[in-house]
Amino acid sequence: MTSDPSTASPCALVVDDDSMIRMDAVDILEEAGFTTFEAASGDKALLVLEEHHACMTLLFTDVQMPGVHDGFALARKVASAYPHISIVVASGQTKPRTHDLPDGAHFIAKPFSAKIVHRHLHDVLPDEQKPDPLRKKISA
């Protein structure tokens, strides 16, 4: 976790086994107004979610990671167990096939920019879950 979860900001979980990409995604989401949590695998992400799912509004995950749950499996499990969490899946090597992504999830190809991520967040998040900086950027 990189920020204090007691803040009023919505929380996001960033899951990627590549620490540089994970740091970039955390920076993009924090710039958008999220309090962020991090995990290096789908399995570790599920442990974070067990403890913090109530404050979580967004899962931002890579596809190819070590462990039992790749990003697609993680996205499906989160959609089933925590339907209030919006999901964005990113990959530079794998594209989703039919039934890889749960309903309502968005896919972003890597490499991504803050502008691309913010646009997808605007589309995937319900208005009441959008942090103030993200609302202002999109409406500007």
N, C-alpha and C positions, 0 to 999 in steps of 0.2 A: 504494500500500500504506500502511496506517495503523498497522501493528504489526510487530513483529519476527517474521519467519517461522520463526526458529529455536526459538521457544517450543514447548511440547508441545501447545498448543491446536490443534484442527483448523482448517483454513483454509477461508475462504469467499470467493468472487468475487462482488462486487456490480456489476451492469451496468445503468446507466440514464443517458440523456443529460441528464436534469434533475438538476443538481448538488444541489439542495435535497432531492429525494426520495432521491438516492443517499446523501447524508449521513445522512438519517433511517434508511435501511435499514442502513447501516454501524453506526450507533449501536445499533440493535436487535440486530444480529448480534453485535457486540462485548459487549453486555450479556449475551447468551446464552452467551458464552465463546469465540467464534471469533476467530481472527486474520484480518483482512480485507485483501483486495486490491480495487481499484476499476478500472473501465473505463467510458468514456462511450459506447461503441458495441460491437456484436457483433464487429466486425472487430478492435478493440483487445483485446477479451476473449480472442479466440483467440490473440493474441500473448502475453498474460499466461499463458494455460493452457499454451502450448508450453513455457514456462520453469518453471512452478510446478505442473503437473498432479499431480505425485507427492504433494504435501502437501494438495491440494485435496479437500475432502469435500462442498462445496456450491456450486452455482451459483444465484444469486438474480438474476433478470433481468427487465427491463421488456420489453414487446413492441415498441412502435413506437420505432425508433431510426434514426439515419442510417447509411448504409453498406450493404454487400451483405447482411449477416446481420441480420434482425430477431430479436426474442427467440425466436420459435418455431423459426426456422431454426438459431439458436445452440443452443437446447435439444436439437434433434434431432442436430446435429453433435456436441455434447458427449456425449450419451448413446451415440452410436456409437463415438466415438474414446476416450472416458474413462468406461467403464461404472461405475466405482467412485464417480463424482461424483453425488450426489443433486441434483435440480433442482426449483426453485420459480420459476414464472413469474408476474409480476404485471402487471396493466393496468387502467387506468380507462376505457379506450375500446374495447378489443377483447376479445371472449370467444373461447376456443378452439373450433374446430370439430373434427370427426372428423379424426384424424391430424395435428392441429397439434402436439400434445404427445407426446413419447415416452412409452412405458410407464413407469409409476411416478412421473412428474412430477406436481407439484401446481400448481394455479392459484389465485391470490389476486386478488380484485378490489381496486382502489385506490379510495379511500384505505384503508390498512390500519393496524392498531395493533400494538404489540409483542405483545399477548396473542394476536392472530390469527396473526401470524407464528410465534410460539413454538409454538402449537398445530399448525400445519402442519409445522414442523420436527420436532416430536415424531413426527408420522405418517410423514414422508418419510425421515427418517434412521434407519439401522440403529442399534441400541443402542450398538454399539462405536464409532460415529462421533459420538455426541452428546457435546458438551462438558459438563463437570461442572455448571456453573450451569444449563444447560437440563434436565439430569436432575433436579436438585433442585427446580426450579420446577414441573415437571410432576408430580413425585411428591408435592409438598407439598399 
